[in-house]
Amino acid sequence: MGHIVLRLDRVMADRKMSLNELSEKVGVANVNLSKIKNGHISAIRFSTLAAICDVLQCQPGDILEYSPEE
């Protein structure tokens, strides 16, 4: 089975948004967004994903990517 790769760092860089700024606008703790950004999570709430997409003006598929097993 493959795995999900998180691309939040790439989307944030494209939008020139810092982790602190995103944290303030989304209303999620900096440490939790950092874990998402670095891929150190095993789950994410849809409400959090929706808030991130709203602030970054992107789609979930811009942040989440499926990588098949090699």
Stockholm file with secondary structure:
# STOCKHOLM 1.0

chainA/1-70         MGHIVLRLDRVMADRKMSLNELSEKVGVANVNLSKIKNGHISAIRFSTLAAICDVLQCQPGDILEYSPEE
#=GR chainA/1-70 SS CCEEEECHHHHHHHHTCCHHHHHHHHTCCHHHHHHHHTTCCSCCCHHHHHHHHHHHTCCHHHHEEEECCC
#=GC SS_cons        CCEEEECHHHHHHHHTCCHHHHHHHHTCCHHHHHHHHTTCCSCCCHHHHHHHHHHHTCCHHHHEEEECCC
//
